[in-house]
Amino acid sequence: MKYLIGGIAIASIISIVYGFSLGKEAEVLANKYIGAGTVGLFLVAMPLFLVKESKGKKMKDYMLTEENIRKMQGKEGENTDSQ
């Protein structure tokens, strides 16, 4: 999976660089290469990477809840409902 993601990312970057290197001679084609590279990078490679890296992790640990705020402040056992 990591080789697939890496391949997509490298191909997308190459496509973007190639699109910029075409310049004004073939502006429509250059825009297509830049757009395809951007789509590949941000709509294909990034979500695949995030799914691969977040597998097995609990999203609750990364959300800003009252419980997590108390943990960050070091007030693990205190009750804040009496305010």
C-alpha positions as a printed NumPy array, in Angstrom:
array([[  0.   ,   0.   ,   0.   ],
       [  2.796,   2.441,   0.839],
       [  4.414,   1.848,  -2.56 ],
       [  1.109,   2.558,  -4.301],
       [  0.663,   5.801,  -2.367],
       [  4.27 ,   6.79 ,  -3.019],
       [  3.903,   6.04 ,  -6.72 ],
       [  0.748,   8.129,  -6.991],
       [  2.381,  11.014,  -5.129],
       [  5.518,  10.936,  -7.299],
       [  3.484,  10.663, -10.517],
       [  1.335,  13.601,  -9.411],
       [  4.352,  15.768,  -8.615],
       [  5.95 ,  14.881, -11.947],
       [  2.711,  15.764, -13.718],
       [  2.562,  19.155, -12.001],
       [  6.204,  19.94 , -12.813],
       [  5.72 ,  18.849, -16.429],
       [  2.631,  21.04 , -16.698],
       [  4.597,  24.063, -15.477],
       [  7.455,  23.282, -17.849],
       [  5.157,  23.345, -20.904],
       [  4.568,  27.054, -20.406],
       [  2.618,  29.251, -22.797],
       [  3.083,  27.095, -25.921],
       [  0.423,  24.57 , -24.893],
       [ -1.452,  26.344, -22.14 ],
       [ -4.554,  24.132, -22.243],
       [ -2.493,  20.942, -22.083],
       [ -0.31 ,  22.396, -19.316],
       [ -3.398,  23.219, -17.249],
       [ -4.665,  19.652, -17.7  ],
       [ -1.373,  18.185, -16.439],
       [ -1.304,  20.561, -13.459],
       [ -4.938,  19.796, -12.624],
       [ -4.494,  16.039, -12.939],
       [ -1.429,  16.156, -10.702],
       [ -3.26 ,  18.197,  -8.099],
       [ -6.247,  15.839,  -8.132],
       [ -3.96 ,  12.84 ,  -7.852],
       [ -2.075,  14.338,  -4.957],
       [ -4.925,  15.748,  -2.89 ],
       [ -7.931,  13.621,  -3.798],
       [ -6.253,  10.223,  -4.226],
       [ -2.867,   9.988,  -2.491],
       [ -3.665,  12.031,   0.624],
       [ -6.895,  10.179,   1.561],
       [ -5.198,   6.824,   0.963],
       [ -2.314,   7.892,   3.188],
       [ -4.657,   9.1  ,   5.936],
       [ -6.667,   5.866,   5.88 ],
       [ -3.474,   3.8  ,   6.033],
       [ -1.959,   5.781,   8.902],
       [ -5.121,   6.116,  11.   ],
       [ -5.981,   2.417,  10.967],
       [ -6.377,   1.15 ,  14.536],
       [ -6.466,   4.591,  16.173],
       [ -9.398,   5.926,  18.149],
       [-10.721,   9.263,  16.866],
       [-11.977,  10.082,  20.376],
       [ -8.365,  10.512,  21.521],
       [ -7.856,  13.337,  19.007],
       [-11.111,  15.244,  19.607],
       [-11.306,  18.254,  21.904],
       [-13.749,  17.086,  24.604],
       [-14.148,  18.152,  28.238],
       [-12.423,  14.958,  29.359],
       [ -9.416,  15.551,  27.094],
       [ -9.181,  19.217,  28.132],
       [ -9.01 ,  18.147,  31.794],
       [ -6.301,  15.604,  30.928],
       [ -4.238,  18.289,  29.17 ],
       [ -4.598,  20.66 ,  32.124],
       [ -3.588,  17.946,  34.586],
       [ -6.967,  17.928,  36.363],
       [ -7.651,  14.229,  35.859],
       [ -9.794,  13.533,  38.918],
       [-11.503,  16.893,  39.49 ],
       [-15.169,  17.484,  38.744],
       [-15.888,  20.757,  36.927],
       [-19.709,  20.462,  36.943],
       [-20.05 ,  22.569,  40.128],
       [-19.18 ,  25.854,  38.356]])
